[in-house]
C-alpha cells in the first residue's frame, strides 16, 4: 500500500504539467524474484519514476521501455529471464523469470482511479488486469484493468459477458484464499490471461500506552506506512512525536480504535490494571495479534486473576495473545524491542515462524 500511495502522490504532483506516463507492473514470476506479482513503478516520459519492480536490476531497462510505450501509446509485456547470462540482472541475485506489463496512462485510463479507490478505505480491493491476449476483443485490450466492487459484487465496465462471468467466479476464489493469482480464459478461440490482484488494507497498529517507549514503535510504523492509533494520556507524550498517529484516544474516554483482521494490538501501559482491563475488552476483537509487554510471570498472574474472576479464554483466544511478545533477537533498548515486536507482527500476519532464512528448507517465497 505504501508503494501505491507514493505512486499516486507523484502522479498528482505532475499531472498538471501534461507530461505523459506509464505504469510497469510485475504480473508473473517464476522461481526467484526480489519483488513479487503486483509490484509497480510509475514512469513519466522525462524519466522521473516512483516505485519498483525489482531490487534495482530491472528498473533502468523498464524505464526505457516505458518511455517507448508512452511514445507509441501501446501496452506491452516484457519478459526478463535473469537466470541467463545475457539477460539484465545476471549476478544480482534474481535468477527468475519475470513478466512485466507496461501500460501507458492515457486520458481515458481508469488505472490511477482504481488505485485511488484502494487507498481511500480499509476494505479489500480487487483489480483484474489483462496480461496476455491472442486476439483483439472489443473493449478488452492488453493491459486493460477492471475494478471489482465488493458492495455490488460486480466487475465495473467489463462489457464482455463471457469474460465478466469468468472473472467474477475467479474473484470469489481470490477473496476466499486471500491470494492474488493469474487465471486463463478461453472462449470461441479467444485466449486471455488475467492477473486478479488482491490489494488488502494496510496494517493497523493500535498502541495502548503513553510512555516514552512508544516513540520507536511510532517511528517504525511511520517507516512502514502503517495506520496508527494510540490510546493513552497524551499529556505525557511529546506532541512532535505524535505526527504519524492517525487518531489519538483519551485513556479515560469511551471512544476506542476500530479493530479489524489487519490490526496488531500492543498493550504497553506498564500498568497491570490498565493492561488487564484492556485485554479483557480486546480479546473479543478481530485482531490476530495482541501483544502484552512484560515477562511471562506477569501474564501468568493476569490469566490466574481472570480465572479467579470467572473469565476463561478459549484456546483460539489464547493463541492470539503474545506474552512475552516479540522475536528473540536479544533486544534490550526500546528501539531494539520495537524491531523485535514488528518482526513478530509481520511473521504472524504472513503465517510464518520468524526463523532464520538460512535454516529454511525450500524457496523463500511460495511457488505458484
N, C-alpha and C positions, 0 to 999 in steps of 0.2 A: 504493500500500500504506500510506503514511503516513496518508492520509485515513481508510482503513478502520480502522486502529489507533486513531485519535483518536475515531472514532465508537463503537467498542467500549468504549473507556475511559470515555466519557461515559455510555453505556448502563449499564455495570456499576456506575458510581458512583451512579446514580439509580434503578436498577430496584427496589431495596429500598423506595423511597418509595411504590411503587404507581402512580406517575404514568404516564399513557399516552403513547405516542409514535407517530411515523410516519416513514417514510423517503421522501424525494423524490429521484428518480434521473433523470438525463438518459438517455433511451433512443433519441432520434433527433435528428439535426442536419442541417439543410440550409444550405448556404453557411457564413457565418462565425458562430463562437461562441467565447466566451472559454474555456469548458470543453467537452470532447467527451463522447461516449457513455460511460456508466459513472460519471460524476461523481455524488456523493451528498451529501446532508445529512440528519442525524438531527434531528428536531424533537420536543420534548416539549410537552405541552399548555400548560405555563406560558410557552412562548416561548423557552426555552433551546434552543440548537441547536449542532451541530458539523458541519463540512464545508461544501461549497458547490457550487452548480450553475452559477454564472456569476462574473463579476468583481465582483458586488455589486448589479447592477441588477435581478436577479430574486428574490433571496433573501427580501426583505420580503414580496412577494406570495406566494411559495411557502410561507413560514412561515404566513401566514394561511390559505391553502388546506389546508395540512397540519393545522392546528388544526380546520378544518371536517371533514376526513376522519376525524380522531380522534373527533370528536363523533358523526359518522354511522356510523363503523366501516365505511366503504365506500371502496375504492380508486377513483382517477380518473386520467384523462390530461388534462394541461393543455398547450395549445399556445401558445407565445409567438412572435409574429412581430415581431421587433424592427426590421424594416425599415420598418414602418408608423409613421406619425407619432402615431397614437392608442394605440400599444402601450407597455407598460412597457419601458424600456430604450432608447427613442429617443435618439439623440445620444450614447450611451455607448459606441459602437464595436462593437456586436454585429452588427447588420444580417444576421440569420439567422433561420431558423425552428427552434425548439427544442421537442421534446416531452418533458414531464416526467411521469413516473409517480409518483403519490403513494399510498403504501400504508401503512395503519395497521398497527402491530405488535400483534397480539393474543396471547393467552396460548398459543395453539397454533401461532403463527407460527415457521417454522424459518429465517427470513431471517438473523437475527443468528447463529444456529448455523452457517449456511453461511459467513458472513463470518469467523467464528472459525476454521473449518477452513482458510480461505485464509491466515491469518497464523500457523498452527500449524506449517507446514513449508515448505520451499523448493521444493515442486513447483509445476507449473502447475495452475490450478484453473479449472473451468468452472461458471458459473451461468446457467441458461436461464430467462428471465422472460417471462411472457405480457404483452404490452404493448397488444394490441388483440384484440377478440373480438366477433363479430357475433351470437353466440347463447350461451346457457348450456351449458356442458359439465360433467357431473358430475366433481367433484374437480379441475377446471381453471378456476377463476375468474380474472378480470382481476387482474393483479398477482401471481399465483402463481409462485413460483420453484422450480426443481428443481436439485439439485446433481448433477453428473456425477462419478462415482467412477472415477478413472483406473485403479485396480488391477483392478476388475472390469469396466471398460468398460461401465458401466450407468448409467442415469439414475434416481436414487433417488426413490421414491414417486410416479412418474408412472404412474397406473393406466389412462390412455387409450392403448390399444395402437397406434392409428394415429399419434397424436402422438408417442409414445415412439419408435417406429421411425423416424419422420421426423426427429426431433431427433438421435437417435444417429448418423444418417447425416450430418447437417449439422455436428455437433460434430467429426467427423473432419476436415471441411474447415477448420473454425476452427483446430483444433490444427495442421494441416499448414501453413496460411498465417500462423499466429501473429497473427490479427487478429479482433477481435470483429465480429459482423455480425448484422443483423436478417433473419430468414427468414419467409416467409409460407406458412402451412399451410392446405390446403383439403381437406375430405373430407365428402361427403354433406351439402353445403350449409353446413357449418360452416367459417368462416374465422377464422384467428387469426394474429397477428404475434408472433413470439418473438425477443427480443433474447438472443443467445447471447454471453455475455461471457467473454472470456479474461482471467483475472487471473494474471499471471506472478509469480514470486517477486521480492522486492525486490532491488535491485542489491547486489552484494557487492564491497567494496573490500578488496583484500589488499595490505598495505604491507610491503615488505621493507626495513626501515631503522630506525634508532634515534637519529637526530639531531634537533635542535630544529625542523628544517623539516617534521617530520611533524605538528606541532601544528595548523597551519592546515588540513592535509588532514583531520585528525580533526574539527575544528570544522565544516568543510563537510559531511563525511559525516553528522555528527550533525544538522545543519540539514535535510539531505535524507532523514534516517532510513534510511540505508544500513546493511547489516550490515558490520562492520569486523573484519578480522583483522590482527594485526601480528606480524611475525617480527623479533626483534632482541634486544639486550641491554637489558632493561627497567631495569637499574640506572642507565642513563644518562638515563632519562626521568623526568619528574615524575609521581608517581602520580595526582595530582589531574587531570592532563591526559588520563589514560587511561580515564576513566569510561565513555566511549562505545564503547570497544573490546570487542567481544563475546568475543573469545578471543585470548590472547597466547601465542605460541610462542617458546620459547627459541632463540636464534640457533644454538647448537650441539646442539640436541636433534634427535631423529629425527622427531617428530610435526610435521606441516605442515598448513596450511589445506586444506579441501576446495574444489577449484576447479571451477566449472561454467560453463555458457554465459552466465550473467548476472554473471560475475566480471570485474572490472578489476584488473589487477596493476600495481603501481608498484615498480620497482627503484630504491631511493634510499638505498643503504647508503653511498654516497660512497667505496666501496672497490672498486677494479676487480676484484680476485679474487673478492670476495663476489658482486658483480653477475654476473660471468661464470659462476660455478658455479650461481647461482640461475636464470639464463636458460637454461642447458643443461637443467635439470630442468623448468622451467615451460613451455618451448616445446611440450612434449608434452601439455600440459593442454588443456582445452576453452576456456580464456579467449580471447575475441575481441579483447581489448585487453591488451597488455603494454607498459608504458612503461619506458624506460630513461633515467633522468635524466642530463644531461650533454650536451656538444657532439657534433656529428656525427663528428668525428675520433676521439673516444673509442670510439664504436660501431663505426666502420670498423676500428679497431685490434682490437676484440673479434672481429669477423667474420673478419678476417685470421687471428687466432690460432685460431679454430675450424677454419678450413680447413686450417691447418698441422697441426692435431691430428687431421685426418681427419673432422671433424664438418661436415656440409653441411646447411644449412637449405633446405627446399623453398620454392618461390615462395609457397605458401599460408602457410607459417610466417613468412616474412619480412614478408608483408602484415599480419600481426597484431602486429608489433613497431613501436612508435612511438619513434623515436630520430632526432633530438631529439624530445621529446614536448611536447604542449600546442599550443594555437592561438596564432598570432602576434598578440598583443594588446599587445606592449611590456612584458610582465611582467618585473619585477626583484626585488621583495621576495618572501619566502616566501608571503605572503598572495596576492599577485598571481599567482605561479606556481601556487598551488593552484587559483585560479579558472581559469587557462589550462588546467590539466590536466582539471578537472572538465567544462569545456565541451567539450573534445575527447572525453572519455569518453562524454558524452551524445550527441554527434554520431555517434560510432561505433556506439553501441547502437541509435540510431534510423535509421542508414543515411543520414545527412546529411553535407554537406560542411563545415558550420560557417561559411558565409559570412554576409554582412550581408543581412538580410531585404529591405532596400530594393532590393537587386540581384536578388532572386528573381523569376522570371517565373511568373505564375500564383498561385493561392491558397497561403496559409501551410500549411494542413492539406490532406491528400489528400481529395478529394471521394469519397463512397461512391456 
